[in-house]
Amino acid sequence: MKTSVIWNLSSGLSFPIELWKHPKITIQVNQVSLQDIKQVQIQPYDINLFFIQITKDEWKIHEAYIRSAIETSPFVSLILVTSTDGEKEIFESVKNSPKFLVLERPLRLRELRLILDRSIQTEFYKAAALDIGNSCLENVGFFEGVFSLAHQEYEDSKRENEALRSILKYEEQVKKSQAGINIALEKVTELKNQELIELHERVKAIQQLDELREQELKQALEIQKATEEVLNYSRIEEMNLDKILRAQDRLFAYTEKEIKELIEENKILKSRLGLS
């Protein structure tokens, strides 16, 4: 917030009106004795207004300093002077100066406040306009750079739009390719599933074949065992038959002997009986 300083120069007289509030400016009054006028330090960033209440004799003493130091300062906007002893002729030398305004007594406080308020606002807007102007001058290169950058950004934007369209086109192609890839993947999945089914069938068939082979092997082993048993049985029968034949031979031989003996006995018996 900008500050407006009202310098009240007098020999012990207070500022005649109460301070008021401004929405954009801080208003303050600095009380300074005419004897200490040379100690006034004007700040360049403030709105500086002077309200001088002075007598004829005091004016003669301080006029030269007021004209040389205060009036010529570029940071002083307005100098209000009023004669406390009614000698208005003392200000004839400054009545045509643009910075001086002579006020007659008695003071009209409402008009005084209006003059101060309008002066403060005018200086505020002048300072604001000056700041804007200086800022624009200082930033001419910046604005040129901004315009150049804007043009460059426009060109870049055109290229970016082209690039964006290319990217969108590429994304569309990618989506199409992705759709094709998805279809291919589905087919691959179907083939894999079919292969798994076929592999399962193959495994199942191999298992069945192994079971058949195992069964055949068992049957072969059983046949081999049965064959061996038959062969063993045949050998036993052959051995038994040989024994039977030999026994029969012995039996026949024994029977023939007996028959012969019986025939001899029969002959003997007939002889004894006188039958022969």
Buried (B, 14 or more C-beta within 10 A) or exposed (E): EBEBBBBBBBEEBEBBBEEEEBEEBBBEBBBBEBEEBEEBEBEEEBBBBBBBBBBBEBBEEBBEEBBEBBBEBEEBBBBBBBBBEEEBEBBEEBEEEEBBBBBEEEBEEEEBBEBBBEBBBEBBEEBEEEEEEEEEEEEEEEEEEEEEEEEEEEEEEEEEEEEEEEEEEEEEEEEEEEEEEEEEEEEEEEEEEEEEEEEEEEEEEEEEEEEEEEEEEEEEEEEEEEEEEEEEEEEEEEEEEEEEEEEEEEEEEEEEEEEEEEEEEEEEEEEEEEEE
